[in-house]
Amino acid sequence: MSSGRTRSNYESFMLAFALFSFAVAILVAWAANRWILFIPVLLIEVGFGYLALGFVIRPMELHKRPVMRDAYYYLLWGSISALLGIEWLVNMYAPGNLPLLVALFVIWMGVLAASLAIGRNREKAALPKQ
């Protein structure tokens, strides 16, 4: 992974963002008087925060080996968290779509796995530098 100092900065930022998201999710659930909204709102907020961090740090990590890039970690878990939160809300307001939502989640996981594998295979298949 990245150096200790850089990774610590990312983790500190995300901890602060998660605490902020926690407070906002409580306020949304309290304002709507539906405490079950707390979990999906928190998942969506943290997911989009992870996605934003992943997109911001990705250009800075292009020189690293693919297994050492933190941006992939943040993009993967951010997208999964946001998708689960959105699916939870959709299922709350339009019940009966659970098979469709599970299929959407499985398709998204397949897209993520394929995109990560394509990037890894492209770098392996690159011509060696002379």
SEPA-862692 format. One line per field, with one value per residue (C-alpha): residue number from 1; residue in three letters; x, y, z. Coordinates in Angstrom, 2 decimals. Example, Ala and Ser with C-alpha at 12.3 -4.5 7.8 and 13.67 -1.06 7.14 Angstrom:
BEGIN
ronu	1/2
nuke	ALA/SER
east	12.30/13.67
north	-4.50/-1.06
up	7.80/7.14
//
This chain:
BEGIN
ronu	1/2/3/4/5/6/7/8/9/10/11/12/13/14/15/16/17/18/19/20/21/22/23/24/25/26/27/28/29/30/31/32/33/34/35/36/37/38/39/40/41/42/43/44/45/46/47/48/49/50/51/52/53/54/55/56/57/58/59/60/61/62/63/64/65/66/67/68/69/70/71/72/73/74/75/76/77/78/79/80/81/82/83/84/85/86/87/88/89/90/91/92/93/94/95/96/97/98/99/100/101/102/103/104/105/106/107/108/109/110/111/112/113/114/115/116/117/118/119/120/121/122/123/124/125/126/127/128/129/130
nuke	MET/SER/SER/GLY/ARG/THR/ARG/SER/ASN/TYR/GLU/SER/PHE/MET/LEU/ALA/PHE/ALA/LEU/PHE/SER/PHE/ALA/VAL/ALA/ILE/LEU/VAL/ALA/TRP/ALA/ALA/ASN/ARG/TRP/ILE/LEU/PHE/ILE/PRO/VAL/LEU/LEU/ILE/GLU/VAL/GLY/PHE/GLY/TYR/LEU/ALA/LEU/GLY/PHE/VAL/ILE/ARG/PRO/MET/GLU/LEU/HIS/LYS/ARG/PRO/VAL/MET/ARG/ASP/ALA/TYR/TYR/TYR/LEU/LEU/TRP/GLY/SER/ILE/SER/ALA/LEU/LEU/GLY/ILE/GLU/TRP/LEU/VAL/ASN/MET/TYR/ALA/PRO/GLY/ASN/LEU/PRO/LEU/LEU/VAL/ALA/LEU/PHE/VAL/ILE/TRP/MET/GLY/VAL/LEU/ALA/ALA/SER/LEU/ALA/ILE/GLY/ARG/ASN/ARG/GLU/LYS/ALA/ALA/LEU/PRO/LYS/GLN
east	0.00/1.06/3.48/2.42/2.11/-0.02/-2.26/-2.67/-3.77/-6.38/-7.66/-7.84/-9.77/-12.19/-12.71/-13.59/-15.88/-17.54/-18.25/-19.74/-21.82/-22.97/-24.25/-25.99/-27.62/-28.95/-30.35/-32.02/-33.59/-34.73/-36.20/-38.06/-39.09/-38.09/-35.05/-34.66/-33.42/-30.26/-28.50/-29.07/-28.32/-25.07/-24.11/-24.77/-22.85/-19.82/-19.92/-19.84/-17.09/-14.96/-15.66/-14.62/-11.42/-10.64/-11.04/-8.95/-5.99/-6.02/-3.90/-1.31/-0.92/-0.50/3.25/2.69/2.20/-1.52/-1.49/-0.21/-2.84/-5.19/-7.49/-8.79/-9.69/-11.61/-13.38/-14.40/-15.79/-17.25/-19.25/-20.42/-21.49/-23.34/-25.06/-26.23/-27.61/-29.43/-30.82/-31.99/-33.90/-35.39/-36.54/-38.09/-40.11/-40.84/-40.99/-41.10/-38.08/-35.61/-34.69/-34.04/-31.92/-29.88/-29.33/-28.23/-25.75/-24.32/-24.02/-22.21/-19.80/-19.11/-18.46/-16.05/-14.20/-13.92/-12.70/-10.05/-8.93/-8.76/-6.55/-4.26/-4.05/-3.38/-0.37/0.95/0.60/2.40/5.59/8.69/10.65/13.91
north	0.00/3.60/5.08/5.24/9.01/9.29/6.41/7.89/11.19/9.40/7.43/10.55/12.39/9.50/9.15/12.84/12.50/9.39/11.26/14.14/11.66/9.99/13.31/14.19/10.75/11.20/14.62/13.27/10.36/12.68/15.24/12.55/10.86/7.52/6.16/3.31/5.94/6.35/3.28/3.83/7.55/6.78/4.14/6.54/9.42/7.33/5.59/8.84/10.12/7.07/7.43/11.07/10.26/7.42/9.67/12.42/10.20/8.02/10.39/10.59/6.80/5.98/5.46/2.69/-0.98/-1.85/-3.91/-0.90/1.60/2.80/4.42/1.00/0.20/3.44/3.16/-0.45/-0.01/3.41/2.11/-0.96/1.14/3.70/0.99/-0.86/2.36/3.26/-0.26/-0.14/3.10/1.76/-1.37/0.75/2.93/0.29/-3.06/-6.29/-5.58/-7.59/-10.08/-7.19/-5.38/-8.50/-9.01/-5.38/-5.86/-9.04/-7.34/-4.39/-6.76/-8.43/-5.07/-4.10/-7.42/-7.26/-3.66/-4.38/-7.51/-5.71/-3.01/-5.59/-7.67/-4.59/-3.69/-7.26/-7.40/-4.11/-4.23/-4.17/-0.95/-1.10
up	0.00/0.16/2.63/6.24/6.37/3.22/4.21/7.68/6.13/3.99/6.97/9.15/6.45/6.00/9.76/9.98/6.95/8.44/11.69/9.71/7.67/10.88/12.22/8.95/8.78/12.32/11.39/8.23/10.11/12.91/10.50/8.57/11.84/10.31/12.11/9.63/7.15/9.23/7.79/4.04/4.29/6.13/3.54/0.67/2.24/3.18/-0.21/-2.13/0.16/-0.57/-4.30/-4.25/-2.36/-4.76/-7.79/-6.19/-5.23/-8.35/-10.52/-7.73/-7.64/-11.32/-10.88/-8.30/-8.97/-9.23/-6.03/-4.09/-5.19/-2.46/-4.99/-6.09/-2.48/-2.03/-5.39/-4.75/-1.25/-1.98/-4.92/-2.99/0.00/-2.11/-4.17/-1.05/0.44/-2.77/-3.10/0.51/-0.16/-3.39/-1.57/1.22/-1.14/-3.81/-2.03/-3.96/-6.13/-4.09/-6.88/-9.26/-6.66/-5.90/-9.63/-9.97/-7.12/-8.67/-12.07/-10.44/-8.69/-12.04/-13.71/-10.92/-11.08/-14.86/-14.87/-12.25/-14.12/-17.47/-16.00/-14.43/-17.63/-19.74/-17.58/-17.70/-21.47/-22.04/-24.00/-21.81/-21.76/-23.67
//
